[in-house]
Amino acid sequence: MTDLAQRLADVDSRIGEAARAVGRDVGELTRIVVTKFHPASLVRELHDLGVRELGENRQQELSSKAAETADLTDLTWHFIGQAQTNKARQIRRAAHVVHSVDRERLVDALDAAAEPTDPVLDVLMQINLTADPARGGVDPAGVEALAERIATASTLRLRGVMAVAPLDEEPAAAFERLAGCAARVRSVVPEADWISAGMTADFAEAIAHGATHLRIGSAITGPRPPRA
Ligand SMILES: *Cc1c(COP(=O)(O)O)cnc(C)c1O
């Protein structure tokens, strides 16, 4: 077994344990492998190991990696980074799911960037769980208003919420607040039941607090090489 296969198997068994510990079915969980900073060749190795859900946090890197692996037609690319409105067209072209919708201008830009033949784009509302407005994500107070705005965008489908746990807080407490925001989003769009939460350091806590989509990088890929 390669080191990559071993790390993937280890993470999957830890995901299974964390789910069992709280009585959840592992079949409810989608494990996204975050390949940022790693070359497209890693995407191919992961694909050989059965990985189909991949995440990137920079638009340019996503676009080039998705293009380099375009022959792998069964991949689902998740865009998990801060999105600039002037890159909306490129993001739509490369990503199947955008996790980082956090403001009305971005909703409008993604919606306006749709070509007539584009499929509806799945999006998640990113919630800022920190007190720092400079971090990505909508302030929790604005969750219902942004959900309503997304619901009116005919080329977008709101699937749920996403967040990164703050560094200065127990992840469990942060994920509990996220679950509260998720419920408020569902009061506007009942079928928006995805919760994207949990990274290498905190995916077990995220699973305990209802995460449906885990974004795991270094535990699977190994340490990230310096950006080229
Ligand atoms: C890099 C990244 C991850 C994965 O981080 P790891 O700690 O390597 O698992 C998850 N989510 C976002 C938004 C990221 O940028």
Ligand as a Chemical Component Dictionary entry (heavy atoms), coordinates in Angstrom:
data_LIG
# 
_chem_comp.id                   LIG 
_chem_comp.type                 NON-POLYMER 
_chem_comp.pdbx_formal_charge   0 
_chem_comp.three_letter_code    LIG 
# 
loop_
_chem_comp_atom.comp_id 
_chem_comp_atom.atom_id 
_chem_comp_atom.alt_atom_id 
_chem_comp_atom.type_symbol 
_chem_comp_atom.charge 
_chem_comp_atom.model_Cartn_x 
_chem_comp_atom.model_Cartn_y 
_chem_comp_atom.model_Cartn_z 
_chem_comp_atom.pdbx_ordinal 
LIG C1 C1 C 0 -7.023  23.911 3.336 1  
LIG C2 C2 C 0 -8.449  23.899 3.726 2  
LIG C3 C3 C 0 -9.024  22.750 4.316 3  
LIG C4 C4 C 0 -8.224  21.495 4.635 4  
LIG O1 O1 O 0 -7.301  21.775 5.660 5  
LIG P1 P1 P 0 -6.453  20.625 6.404 6  
LIG O2 O2 O 0 -6.210  21.188 7.755 7  
LIG O3 O3 O 0 -5.229  20.404 5.613 8  
LIG O4 O4 O 0 -7.320  19.405 6.484 9  
LIG C5 C5 C 0 -10.379 22.793 4.620 10 
LIG N1 N1 N 0 -11.132 23.893 4.381 11 
LIG C6 C6 C 0 -10.621 25.004 3.841 12 
LIG C7 C7 C 0 -11.521 26.179 3.609 13 
LIG C8 C8 C 0 -9.283  25.049 3.498 14 
LIG O5 O5 O 0 -8.775  26.162 2.949 15 
# 
loop_
_chem_comp_bond.comp_id 
_chem_comp_bond.atom_id_1 
_chem_comp_bond.atom_id_2 
_chem_comp_bond.value_order 
_chem_comp_bond.pdbx_ordinal 
LIG C1 C2 SING 1  
LIG C2 C3 SING 2  
LIG C2 C8 DOUB 3  
LIG C3 C4 SING 4  
LIG C3 C5 DOUB 5  
LIG C4 O1 SING 6  
LIG O1 P1 SING 7  
LIG P1 O2 DOUB 8  
LIG P1 O3 SING 9  
LIG P1 O4 SING 10 
LIG C5 N1 SING 11 
LIG N1 C6 DOUB 12 
LIG C6 C7 SING 13 
LIG C6 C8 SING 14 
LIG C8 O5 SING 15 
# 
